[in-house]
Amino acid sequence: MFIFSKIKTYIIGALALAIPIIYVMGKVVGANKEKNKILKDDLQASKKKTNFYKAISEHEEDTITDRKSLTERLRGNGL
């Protein structure tokens, strides 16, 4: 009986040491996953913004170079 109780004590001690280490590693991995998710969302928003401005620039037919062209454009198309 003495051997089994000693083995149980070693197993309990090993688990007592391992649980905090596993907890900290899980927190670090979870924080990294959350950080990656945020970065992916920021990248996607940046791509959407870039595509929006690209579409807007392609939509404009003429460039405004002086006051007269601006006035004509506003009178013809409005804001």
C-alpha positions in Angstrom: 0.0 0.0 0.0 2.9 2.3 0.7 4.1 2.3 -2.9 0.7 3.2 -4.3 0.2 6.1 -2.0 3.7 7.4 -2.9 2.8 7.1 -6.6 -0.4 8.9 -6.0 1.4 11.7 -4.2 3.9 12.1 -7.1 1.0 12.2 -9.6 -0.9 14.8 -7.6 2.3 16.8 -7.2 3.0 16.7 -11.0 -0.6 17.8 -11.7 -0.4 20.5 -9.2 2.7 21.9 -11.0 1.4 21.3 -14.5 -2.1 23.0 -14.1 -0.8 26.6 -13.6 1.7 26.1 -16.5 -1.1 24.8 -18.8 -3.3 27.7 -17.7 -0.7 30.3 -18.6 0.1 28.7 -21.9 -3.7 28.7 -22.7 -3.9 32.4 -21.9 -1.0 33.2 -24.1 -2.3 31.2 -27.0 -5.8 32.7 -26.6 -4.4 36.2 -26.6 -2.4 35.5 -29.8 -5.5 34.2 -31.5 -7.6 37.2 -30.5 -4.8 39.5 -31.7 -4.6 37.7 -35.1 -8.4 38.0 -35.4 -8.2 41.8 -34.8 -5.4 42.2 -37.3 -7.4 40.2 -39.9 -10.4 42.4 -39.4 -8.3 45.6 -39.7 -6.7 44.2 -42.9 -10.1 43.4 -44.3 -11.4 46.9 -43.5 -8.3 48.4 -45.1 -8.9 46.4 -48.2 -12.5 47.4 -48.4 -11.6 51.1 -48.0 -8.9 50.8 -50.7 -11.4 49.2 -53.1 -14.0 51.8 -52.3 -11.6 54.7 -53.1 -10.4 52.9 -56.2 -14.0 52.5 -57.4 -14.7 56.2 -56.7 -11.6 57.3 -58.6 -12.6 55.1 -61.6 -16.1 56.5 -61.5 -15.0 60.1 -61.9 -14.8 60.9 -65.6 -13.0 64.2 -65.5 -10.6 65.8 -63.2 -11.2 69.2 -61.7 -8.3 71.4 -62.7 -9.6 74.9 -62.3 -12.6 76.9 -61.0 -14.5 76.9 -64.3 -14.5 73.1 -64.6 -15.6 72.8 -61.0 -18.5 75.3 -61.5 -19.6 73.5 -64.7 -19.5 70.1 -63.0 -21.6 71.4 -60.0 -24.1 73.0 -62.2 -24.4 69.9 -64.4 -24.4 67.1 -61.7 -24.8 68.8 -58.4 -23.0 67.7 -55.4 
